[in-house]
Amino acid sequence: MAYTADSVAQQIQERLKQIHGLVFEIEESRGHSEFNIDQIEKIQDEINVEEKLNSVEQRKLKLVYGRAVDDAKEQEKLLRKALDKIHEIRLIRSKRRLQARRAGNKEAIRRGTLMKMLLVTAQTLPLYVGNTPGAKPPPLCGSIPAENSYVAKMGDMVAAFVKNLDGEENWILAEVMSFNPSNNKYEVDDVDEEDQVRHVVSRRRVVPLPLMRVNPETDAHVLFPKGAIVMALYPQTTCFYKAIINLQPTNAQEDYEVLFEDETYADGYSAPLNVPQRYVISIKESKKRIKVSRG
């Protein structure tokens, strides 16, 4: 499907209108919830004053609690619908951008702007919220790797082990352009090259990045533990290097604190640096230590 500027604008506008309507529905549902919560508190106050729970109050309390639960489920459904629409907008814009690139219309992005874009992308990565208590997070959520059969989609961000023009090999942040199942190889673009240098790399040299963040308050077990050896994106660069988890994030907005393996430091490790969840992945063994040259 061809994505023209007009069709993209129309599709995005349609979804923005749907989101606008959902926001009003969410606010209405929230009003119902607040009313029922007030009712629960009033009944609870009466029970505290009387220091007993009679059958009438028990029935009233059970009824209002039921309504509050229903309201919460309705709000969750509406919020998930709104998030789906936001995701659709991102997909439409991504497909349009990739289509333009394939047609030879390459983007010129200043380095400072690129670094800000990468940070914003990490901060706005969807947060995993289980549908039911105790639900198991899916692959590519937090520290959970992709399944062996997984193939990254066009436009996905990955870590790719590539050789530059000087013959030096590095794990870089790249964008998937295509995958050829006949030879099991990806075509990826280096995100940090003005000319969008394209590399053809085998599947085993590509690591998909997480598609969802983890909330440490509900799913801390899906985070890399303290002391784990990982690959992490060195701040203000687009290269991944070997690192050790120093501190886990304590809430959904925080980053990991990591120690990069760095031969320029006396003890062989850098000072603690913050790296977003999106850019911390399972280690792929390499003998190379840090030599930051892309910043």
Sequence and secondary structure as in RCSB ss.txt:
>XXXX:A:sequence
MAYTADSVAQQIQERLKQIHGLVFEIEESRGHSEFNIDQIEKIQDEINVEEKLNSVEQRKLKLVYGRAVDDAKEQ
EKLLRKALDKIHEIRLIRSKRRLQARRAGNKEAIRRGTLMKMLLVTAQTLPLYVGNTPGAKPPPLCGSIPAENSY
VAKMGDMVAAFVKNLDGEENWILAEVMSFNPSNNKYEVDDVDEEDQVRHVVSRRRVVPLPLMRVNPETDAHVLFP
KGAIVMALYPQTTCFYKAIINLQPTNAQEDYEVLFEDETYADGYSAPLNVPQRYVISIKESKKRIKVSRG
>XXXX:A:secstr
    HHHHHHHHHHHHHHHHHHHHHHHHHHHHHHHHHHHHHHHHHHHHHHTS  HHHHHHHHHHHHHHHHHHHHH
HHHHHHHHHHHHHHHHHHHHHHHHHHHTT      HHHHHHHHHHHHHTS B   SSTT    TTBTT    TT 
   TT EEEEEEE TTS EEEEEEEEEEEETTTTEEEEEETT TT  EEEEEGGGEEE  SBB  HHHHGGGS  
TT EEEEE TTSSEEEEEEEEE  SSTT  EEEEEB TTSTTSB   EEE GGGEEE    S        
